[in-house]
């Protein structure tokens, strides 16, 4: 029964991905995309690729450190492999949840520590958000001279505090265990 249910979900995700890709290719002409890429300077493409790889390596290392804090011992190679698999699924699943689900699933499957695996993914996501928020707030300081900029700053700050409060409440062990149950095999 489990294999039938699992097969159904894989087929559903595959079908959804095919539908989304079909809509994308229907709306955007592939020839136009190829022309734009051909016009790009090769050095900029290489720099973009190398920057993206550096971010993946650093993110995998950060996640590995968070796993280590939960007494989940992965080698860097294992964490990086899971990260790349997650990025693959991230490109095909809606809402960009492929990376997070993949990391939580594989870490839970390998260790049996579902709550800790899920918590490491959530904390890693929150840390990434806080890093982006730091840069956004730093850039926003240049726009605080007018009232609209100040209102936006306060809105962003309030939203951040609310998110931190919710993250703290969510990361309590009881709640994490409740949300980790779907990761059972």
N, C-alpha and C positions, 0 to 999 in steps of 0.2 A: 504493500500500500504506500509506504514512504517513497519508493522509487517511482511510482506512478505520479504521486503528488509532486515530487521533485522534477520529474520530466515535464509535467504540465507547466510548472513555473518557468523552467528553462525555455520551453516552446513559446510561452506567452511573452517573455522578455525578448526572445529572438524576433517574434512577430512584431512587437512594438518597435524594436530597433529598425527593422526593415521598413515599417510604415513611416517612421520619422525620417529615415534616410531618403526614402522615396519622395516625401514632401520636400525635403531640402533640395534634392537634385532636380525636382520639378520646378522649383522657384528660382534656382540659380543655374545658369548655363555653365556646364563644366568647362567648355572652351574659354569662356571669359575668365574663369578662375585660373586656368593654365596660363593665359596671356598675362594676367596680373603677376603671377609668380615669376614668369620669364622676365618681366621688367624689373623685378627686385634686384638690388645689388647683392651679389653672392656673399660678400663679406658680412653684410647685415644679416643675411639668413644664417650664416655660420655662427655669428655672435649670438643671435637669438637662440639657436639650438644649444650652444654651449651654456648660455645663461639658464635656460630651462633645465638642462641636465644638472647644473650646479644646485639649483633649487630642489630638484628631486633628491639628490644625494644628501643635502643638508636636512631636508624634511624627513627622510628615512632615518637619518641619524638621530634627529630630535625624537621621533616616535620610538626608536630603539631605547633611548634613555628613559622615556616615560614607561616603557614596558619593564625595563630594568628596575625602576622604582616600585613596580608592582610585583617584583620577583619573577618576572617572565624573562627568561634568558634566550634571546635570539642573537645569532651572529649578524653582523652588518650585512653580509651577503643575503641572508634569509629575509631580513627586513626590507632590503632594497628590492629583492625579487617580488615580495608581496606588494610593495609599493608600485612596481611597474605593472603587475597584473591588475592592481586596483585602477591604475590610470587607463589601462585598456578598457575595463568595464565602465569607467567614468565617461568615456567617449560615447558609449552606447546606451547607458541607462539614463532616464530622465532625471532632472533636478540635480545632477552632479553628485549622486550619492554612491556611485559605484566604488570609488576609492575607499570611502569610510566603511561601507558594508563589507568589502573584500578584506580589509585589514582586520576588522572585528571578527569576521567569520573565520579566517585562517588562524589568527592568534588564538581564538577560543577552541578551534578544532585541534590545534597542535598541543595545547596546554591543558585544556579542560577548564580553564579559568575564564568563564564567560564574562562575569561582572568586571573583572580586572581588565580584560581585553577591551570591552566596550568603554570602560572609563578612560583607558589610555587614548582611544580614538577621540573621544569627546574632549578630553583635556587638550590634545594636540590640535583639534579644530579651534578650540577657544583661544589657545596661544597664538595660532595663526591669525585669528580675527583681531586679537589685541595688538599684534604687530602691525597689521594694516591700519588699525585704529590710531596707533601712535603716529604713523606717518600722516594720516588724514588730519588729525588734530594739529600736528606740527604745521602742515600746509595751511590749515584753517586760521592759524594765528595771523596770517597776512591779511585776512579778510575781516578781522574783528573791529575794524575802524567804523563800520556802519551798523545800524540796528539789525538789519537783516542777517548779517554775518554773525552777530551776537546771538540772535534767536536760533540760528542753525547750530551754532556751537553748543548752546544749552540743550537743544533737542538731542544732538548727538551724544553729549555727555550723559543726559538722563537715560537714553536708550542703552548706553554702555553699562551704566550702573544697574539698570534693570536686568540686562543680560548676565552680568556677573552674579547678581542675586539669584537668578534662576539657575545658573550653572552650579552655584554652591548647593542649592537645594537638590538639584538633580544628581549631584555626585555623592550624595549620602548613600551608603552601601545598600540600604534596603531598596531605594528607588532604582539604583543601577541594576540590582539583581532582578527586579521586576521587569525592567526593559530588556534584560539580557536573555530572558527565557526563550524568545524566538530563535536565538542562536543555537539552541540545543539541537543535537543531531539525532 
